[in-house]
Amino acid sequence: MGPHICDNCGTHSEWRPGWSWYGSHIDSEDNTVARTCSPACRDETTDAELDAVVRRRRAARDTTDLTPLRAHRTTTQEMTTDG
């Protein structure tokens, strides 16, 4: 994975001591967590703000992932229906 971006100050860098993430383990696997680059940035950012970041990323992920699935289901159903 490339550089991480702090959701508080916008710093771009590799993951190193001081960085933290907010979200569930599923979010970490899907790369939808919120990140902060330092304890100071973490302290400046409320849990509600970090939660909003995670929710936006989840919504974007869900929209992206479900759209092709729905299209595939429709195509498969049309092909297998005897009508």
Secondary structure, 3 states (H helix, E strand, C coil): CCCEECCCCCCEECCCCCCEEECCHHHHHHCCCEEECCHHHHHHCCHHHHHHHHHHHHHHHHHHHHHHHHHHHHHHHHHHCCC
